[in-house]
Amino acid sequence: MQKQQGFSIFFAFIFFNLTFGQSNISFELSEKKLQASNGEIVSFYVKLVNYENEEKNVFVDFKYDEQSIRLANTKESAYSLYARDSIFIPIKGIIAQRAEAGKTTLIEANLLNAEKQLLHSEKISVNVEERKMIRFYLNNENLIFENIGDTLSYEVRIDNLGNTKQRINLLSRFPKTPTSDQLERKRIEIESFHDTIIKLTQIVDKKMLKLDDFEISLKALYDNGDIFGTGRIHVNSVKQSRRYQEDLKQYDPNSFAQNNIVSFSGQKSRDNYQYFFYANNQFQLKKGTIQSNIDLNWWQTNELLLVRNTWVKYDSDHIGVKAGNLFRSDVVNLIGRGVEGYYKDNHDNRLEIGGLNKSYTLINNTQNSYGNAGWVDFSRKGGWLKDGYNVSMIYDDDPNQDYKLYIGTAQTNIINKEKLKLKASTSVSRSELHSNDSISKDGAAAELIFFAKKGRFTFNSNNYASSGYYAGLRKGALNFTERLTYNADKFNFWGLYNYLRFDPKQLNPDYFTLRDFTTVQYSLGVSRRMKKFSISLVPNYYIEERSGLLGSGTNLEKHQLKAKRVSINASYNDAISQQNISFNWEGGYYSTDLTNEEKPHFKFNLNYNWKFFNLSAYYQYNSFFLGEVFSKIRFNTTDKYEILNLVPTLQKSFFDNKLQIRGGVSYTSSTFTDPYLQLNGRIDYQLPANFNVYFSTFMSDFSTSYYNTSTMQFGVIKRFSKLKIDEKRHDLKVYVYYNNQNDSLVRKPAAGELLLVNGKAFRTNDKGMIRYKRLPEDSYNIHIFNTKEWYAADQTVDLIDDTEIIIGMDKTVTVKGNVSYKSSELSYNVPRELSSLTVTLINQKGETFKAKTDARGNFRVYVPEGKYKASIEMYNSASRVETIGQNQTLEAKTGELKNISFTFKVRDRKVERKKFKSSGF
């Protein structure tokens, strides 16, 4: 028994010396976790400390997943540690481009002694940051149909270049038909670093056959509703002959620009009758455009004609002029009748000069004179809003308001970089009394706009100051707005300071002067965006000072309001169900020096939209501004202050969007007014030949008030294309023949072949001919659909006269082949993809022919005779796969079947075999 105990103690002593005694070396890593994005370089260091009194030789070895990260130090490295000494070993690596996010990769660092025995081991976890990147491609942007029952088939390619699996939604919108909904959805999942092809089809029915041309719109969205791709597929019917027609956009009554239309309407409101005439015309010239606009309004009851927004203008690359009703928005607003013109040179300089007589109608039926105005403006490189500067001078007088104004302004873009921008503006002015020019005042204004971005921080600064007698609109103003934002990926944090002081001065004390006021606001905010939902929280402190007349006297009293509030904003958007909702609530406590007590107040705003329905709602409890407090005092009420507004609206289209119906109701009530209800609606219908008719109505009920109104309006609209005065039109005939390989003089008409002329589809008649009539002078591309037997290259014709062209089709040669993989037991583990690989053949003329491999790696392509270079698209890493057969040459001959092949040879791993000695036993 004692002998056994002795042996046990002896072996324990030997084991202790072999394991612990030899590892009296400290082995530490500077990092325990690393986080980086694909392609980013990471670094850390290894610290070795020898606590013994003699030199030690050690090895440091690393093990890791090469699919995720690669270190510069990939082999075992030997190090000599002097007695009581330490060393630091820097290590660098790079995150693989195809490393997946959400999967933790370990780097195992091993310390080995001179005999290659393991002394110590440490691990570092590597997390790859998520990268969301999907690309959207349309394989064909033109489709054709000919008969009922034809299938419209198209493919969409989705490439997931990101490092995470994604769920996506593909929305396609067809014209409405009895057999399909307007919106169709396809939902798929796609792995990281993979691609897929989505095939969509639509059957042509009787209603669709009546459409000569239409579009299929596509929208690709992430699962959270963010859009990453859009596209349009043009669909047109096949014809043997057609006449060229300008594509007219459908009339949009909500559009601001109503070009190339004529409309007439009549309106009845109570006992008043009005008639409206509107016309806009554009005439295209070789070196410019002439455009005119007429807007007439006849009041039958008052026998008053208003001519507003009526003008004619000429625009070109270098000069332009406009005469009629003019509107200019600058440091002052100018409205009247006059002339303006500009000149632009080839060095991005622009000079504009204009003058007007101030009047709200082109024909002034009154004796009132509102004065005259004129201006000169010079800009360089697009002015200060782009990359240049601008200088302007303005003169403005008004006998009614008794003033003359002279204003000079200079604005410049000082710095315009992606992460640093600085703009500055300065203005000087003189104001005089029109009745007495000896009374005058000088004024000035300045503005500074600054933007800077550094890392995750963004700073915006907008600053403006002007004197009280400055002649511009923003006179007597002092405004500072400073905002600092920090972007922390999923969260945004910001702080905001805003100071606004308004104290304008009036040269003539007999005229109305705006009241002075001051507001100060301090805000802090945080927001978070999720898949379909976003929310923000913004506490703020608000101070307002304002002067007002509260009693029966004429003395102004200055008072103050202070408020501590919190604002909550939330929104939800779902593109699939076509629903979105936004909600804003702001509330807290406020106090004024009129009551010296804190009162609660809040308001909220709600907006909900679903397909054709929209609801807006607003409610406010108690005052938010001093103006509302003053109103309560003037109305002699101490009750709470409330406002409620509800506005539901409907907008729906029928009959392929030919009929559009809109309607809405607005209900409003407040502490100071009786509740009132307003109803409005409009019906638009599209007739043939680009005519539209519409009916609109508006009714208002002010609860027994005299101002109850009921308005009805009916109108007709005609749309037309831009007129091209000096444009010439020509006919194009295309003859298609089959070439005889044995006799070049023998040609057979290619009847029934499909071809496109600038995207419009044709089918050749029994003579192999198509006709396109009344084409404007331009370049036209002719594309013949190649078949398995016949081929013709695309041709381009410059149409300057009636033209006939002949296109010959040559016999094709079939080239087929397959793709395979070759590997060994030591080869890298790579994805062995066979389907949807692109094979490309290029001939000596530079013509390209492509084919896709099927699930087994087979492909087939039809090409004309000639010599070709064949290649295949690489999906795998070139460093791990060698492509045998890449850029191979071949000669295609009629009557022969050509076979080619590609082999992906997967490279072998570099394996090092090491011998480990066992000792001590």
BELDA-V711633 format. One record per helix or strand of 2 or more residues. SS is the DSSP state (@ for helix, = for strand). FROM is the first residue (numbers start at 1). LEN is the number of residues. If there is no record, write none. Layout:
ss=SS from=FROM len=LEN
ss=SS from=FROM len=LEN
This chain:
ss=@ from=2 len=18
ss=@ from=21 len=3
ss== from=25 len=5
ss== from=33 len=4
ss== from=41 len=10
ss== from=56 len=8
ss== from=69 len=3
ss== from=77 len=5
ss== from=86 len=10
ss== from=105 len=8
ss== from=118 len=11
ss== from=134 len=5
ss== from=142 len=4
ss== from=151 len=10
ss== from=166 len=8
ss== from=183 len=8
ss== from=194 len=10
ss=@ from=206 len=4
ss== from=213 len=10
ss== from=227 len=11
ss== from=241 len=3
ss== from=261 len=9
ss== from=272 len=14
ss== from=288 len=12
ss== from=304 len=4
ss== from=311 len=5
ss== from=319 len=11
ss== from=333 len=12
ss== from=349 len=9
ss== from=372 len=9
ss== from=389 len=10
ss== from=403 len=14
ss== from=420 len=13
ss== from=440 len=15
ss== from=457 len=10
ss== from=477 len=12
ss== from=491 len=12
ss== from=517 len=13
ss== from=533 len=16
ss== from=557 len=18
ss== from=579 len=14
ss== from=599 len=12
ss== from=613 len=9
ss=@ from=626 len=9
ss== from=642 len=13
ss== from=659 len=12
ss== from=676 len=12
ss== from=691 len=11
ss== from=709 len=11
ss== from=723 len=2
ss== from=729 len=11
ss== from=747 len=3
ss== from=754 len=4
ss== from=760 len=4
ss== from=769 len=8
ss== from=778 len=7
ss== from=790 len=2
ss== from=795 len=5
ss== from=803 len=20
ss== from=838 len=6
ss== from=848 len=5
ss== from=858 len=7
ss== from=866 len=7
ss== from=881 len=4
ss== from=888 len=5
ss== from=898 len=9
